[in-house]
Amino acid sequence: MAQFDVHRNLGRHKEAIPFVVVVQSTQFDDYRRRVVVPLVRASTVGKSELRHFNPSFKVCGTSVVLHPLEIVSIALEQLGPVVGSLCTESQQIIAALDELLSRA
């Protein structure tokens, strides 16, 4: 499991949040949980004034938006299967998390 891997969301909100992206560093891979950020269906999110805070992506043909305010830690056994990776989009994800944690 790698940083920026995208997993299918198996939780109760999977219709609105079909995927989550792992943002936790691989340095902590031995830990039993992963820090993830929801990827919310773009159709359920209004137009964002802060595009750099809520970047959008296509995952498995679905338009999704990163939702850093919903960051959460999930037990490994609760993560769904890996469906892709956003490693090529890592700078956008890191910038959004930086905005959340240090620049806001």
C-alpha positions as CSV (number, residue, x, y, z in Angstrom):
1,M,0.0,0.0,0.0
2,A,1.6,3.3,-1.1
3,Q,1.0,6.9,-0.4
4,F,-1.5,8.4,-2.8
5,D,-3.1,5.0,-3.5
6,V,-6.8,5.3,-4.1
7,H,-9.1,2.8,-2.4
8,R,-12.7,2.1,-2.9
9,N,-14.8,3.3,0.0
10,L,-16.7,0.5,1.7
11,G,-18.3,2.7,4.3
12,R,-21.9,3.8,4.7
13,H,-21.3,7.0,2.7
14,K,-19.9,5.2,-0.4
15,E,-22.4,6.7,-2.7
16,A,-21.3,10.3,-2.0
17,I,-17.7,9.3,-1.3
18,P,-16.8,6.4,-3.6
19,F,-13.1,6.6,-2.9
20,V,-10.4,7.6,-0.4
21,V,-6.8,8.5,-1.0
22,V,-4.0,7.5,1.3
23,V,-2.0,10.5,2.4
24,Q,0.0,8.9,5.2
25,S,3.8,8.5,4.6
26,T,5.0,5.0,3.9
27,Q,7.3,5.6,6.8
28,F,4.4,4.5,9.0
29,D,3.4,1.4,7.0
30,D,3.8,-0.8,10.0
31,Y,1.0,1.0,11.8
32,R,-2.4,-0.7,11.7
33,R,-4.2,2.3,10.3
34,R,-4.0,4.7,7.3
35,V,-4.7,8.4,7.2
36,V,-7.0,9.0,4.2
37,V,-8.8,11.9,2.6
38,P,-12.2,11.3,1.0
39,L,-12.7,11.8,-2.7
40,V,-16.3,13.0,-3.0
41,R,-18.4,12.8,-6.1
42,A,-18.1,16.1,-7.9
43,S,-21.8,16.0,-8.6
44,T,-22.5,16.2,-4.8
45,V,-20.2,19.2,-4.2
46,G,-21.1,22.7,-5.2
47,K,-18.6,24.9,-7.0
48,S,-15.6,25.5,-4.8
49,E,-14.1,28.9,-4.4
50,L,-10.8,27.3,-3.4
51,R,-9.9,25.0,-6.3
52,H,-6.4,24.6,-4.9
53,F,-7.9,23.3,-1.6
54,N,-10.4,21.0,-3.3
55,P,-8.7,19.8,-6.5
56,S,-10.7,17.5,-8.7
57,F,-9.6,14.2,-10.3
58,K,-11.0,11.4,-12.4
59,V,-11.0,8.0,-10.7
60,C,-12.4,4.9,-12.6
61,G,-14.2,7.3,-14.9
62,T,-15.8,9.2,-11.9
63,S,-15.2,12.9,-11.3
64,V,-14.2,13.4,-7.7
65,V,-13.1,16.2,-5.5
66,L,-10.5,16.0,-2.7
67,H,-12.2,16.9,0.7
68,P,-9.3,17.6,3.2
69,L,-11.7,18.8,5.9
70,E,-12.9,15.2,6.2
71,I,-9.4,13.7,6.8
72,V,-9.6,10.5,8.9
73,S,-7.7,7.5,10.1
74,I,-9.0,4.1,8.9
75,A,-8.1,0.6,10.1
76,L,-6.4,-1.4,7.4
77,E,-9.2,-4.0,7.3
78,Q,-11.7,-1.3,6.6
79,L,-10.0,0.0,3.4
80,G,-11.5,-1.3,0.2
81,P,-9.4,-2.5,-2.8
82,V,-6.9,-0.3,-4.5
83,V,-8.4,1.1,-7.7
84,G,-5.6,3.4,-8.8
85,S,-3.1,6.0,-7.7
86,L,-2.9,9.8,-7.6
87,C,0.9,9.8,-7.2
88,T,1.2,12.0,-10.4
89,E,-1.2,14.5,-8.7
90,S,0.7,14.4,-5.4
91,Q,1.7,18.1,-5.5
92,Q,-2.0,19.2,-5.6
93,I,-2.9,16.9,-2.7
94,I,0.1,18.0,-0.6
95,A,-0.7,21.7,-1.3
96,A,-4.3,21.2,-0.2
97,L,-3.2,19.5,3.0
98,D,-0.6,22.2,3.6
99,E,-3.4,24.8,3.3
100,L,-5.4,22.9,5.8
101,L,-2.7,22.4,8.3
102,S,-0.4,25.4,8.1
103,R,-1.5,28.2,5.9
104,A,-5.2,28.6,6.8
